[in-house]
Amino acid sequence: MNALLPESIPEALDMLARDPAAVPMAGGTDLLVHWPVRIEAHDRTYLDLSRLEDLKPLTWKADELVLGALTTYWDVIRDERVDREFPLLVQAARQVGAIQIQARGTWAGNVVNASPAADGVPALMAYDATVVLESRRGREEVPLDRFYSGYKEMRRRADQLVVAIRIPRRTYSFQIFEKVGSRRAQAIAKVGLAVTHSDAGWRVVAASVAPTIRRCLAVERLLETGARAGVSSSEDLSPAIAQDVAPIDDIRSSARYRNRAMARVLYHDLKDFWGPLLERRPRADPLP
Ligand SMILES: Cc1cc2nc3c(=O)[nH]c(=O)nc-3n(C[C@H](O)[C@H](O)[C@H](O)COP(=O)(O)OP(=O)(O)OC[C@H]3O[C@@H](n4cnc5c(N)ncnc54)[C@H](O)[C@@H]3O)c2cc1C
């Protein structure tokens, strides 16, 4: 194994420009998990980011929260302001692996690893996060919901490092994160769901039901007109869900189960939200 050990971001970008085949390494929790069986990975060059102090902090600005590329799940869990303003980030972080993984694993690593079953990505996407990329050729910002183009394919060139993830600060009236798995901890999601509602509208993000984590635009449109469209059971959500997701049968679950689980989980969370509003409003009123 060859390791490059940059001391600064410019030095790291130089190294990556010279050797775009070098693999950036943050917490290493994804990269090293298959190490014993992926012998071919042993000969690669790794760009160890661990000395880049500038990538570590989580920064609050007037209008956004910025996660550095080395911000870990644990950094987010222990910041009480994150729990107040972006509770889905904390809920997702608490369900990633166990405490050891939460302490090492980074949000940027979760984004670039691009697993369709990732837990961090749906929460970030439901908050309209933007991925900030840098290379010797300049800086680029890509909205996370446009970052993935296919299974493990993304808008990141080999010479680019993720340097930050920007999350706009908004007032939310609805926020849920759901992970349907075999158990509460140390499980890969069979279905993941992150949903928010703010002045910017509904965001419904699904995991483990398509080759990439994605926003469910048909469901979002349905929710914009929720009460008028007469959503009175989980089945009423199913046609829109079917437009948005394409689950597969695999070792963890069947496509049919995933579709139904997503509809039911979403419906029950919405019912809790809409229920009290329905009691206060005439039923024909539009709901948020
Ligand atoms: C036991 C175990 C349990 C796990 N449980 C979960 C779980 O419940 N939910 C979940 O979502 N994940 C889980 N994971 C996966 C993993 O922990 C997360 O995806 C984590 O966020 C990866 O972050 P990392 O810093 O360790 O990434 P790394 O392993 O260092 O890197 C992952 C990928 O991102 C790239 N990369 C990292 N940083 C950058 C950067 N700044 N710029 C460009 N590319 C970069 C690397 O080259 C690599 O391709 C688990 C892993 C293990 C080993």
The ligand as an ORCA input file, in Angstrom:
! r2SCAN-3c Opt
* xyz 0 1
  C     -19.210     -2.132     10.564
  C     -19.689     -1.041      9.635
  C     -20.992     -0.587      9.760
  C     -21.465      0.428      8.926
  N     -22.746      0.857      9.086
  C     -23.240      1.820      8.276
  C     -24.578      2.255      8.412
  O     -25.330      1.797      9.287
  N     -25.012      3.231      7.565
  C     -24.190      3.782      6.616
  O     -24.640      4.670      5.873
  N     -22.922      3.381      6.456
  C     -22.424      2.414      7.256
  N     -21.131      1.983      7.108
  C     -20.334      2.553      6.004
  C     -19.391      3.716      6.391
  O     -19.066      3.707      7.750
  C     -19.958      5.092      6.038
  O     -20.312      5.148      4.666
  C     -18.971      6.227      6.338
  O     -19.641      7.447      6.294
  C     -17.794      6.274      5.385
  O     -16.975      7.369      5.770
  P     -15.383      7.236      5.852
  O     -14.872      8.553      6.282
  O     -14.984      6.073      6.690
  O     -15.065      6.951      4.316
  P     -13.805      6.233      3.654
  O     -13.891      4.736      3.873
  O     -12.540      6.897      4.043
  O     -14.116      6.572      2.129
  C     -15.311      6.141      1.499
  C     -15.284      6.598      0.031
  O     -15.308      8.012     -0.030
  C     -14.138      8.520     -0.670
  N     -13.810      9.760      0.040
  C     -13.764      9.935      1.375
  N     -13.552     11.244      1.670
  C     -13.445     11.890      0.486
  C     -13.228     13.259      0.124
  N     -13.092     14.231      1.043
  N     -13.197     13.579     -1.192
  C     -13.347     12.621     -2.140
  N     -13.562     11.312     -1.853
  C     -13.618     10.962     -0.554
  C     -13.108      7.419     -0.583
  O     -12.152      7.480     -1.619
  C     -14.008      6.191     -0.696
  O     -14.342      5.966     -2.044
  C     -20.613      0.978      7.934
  C     -19.284      0.532      7.819
  C     -18.834     -0.468      8.654
  C     -17.407     -0.937      8.514
*
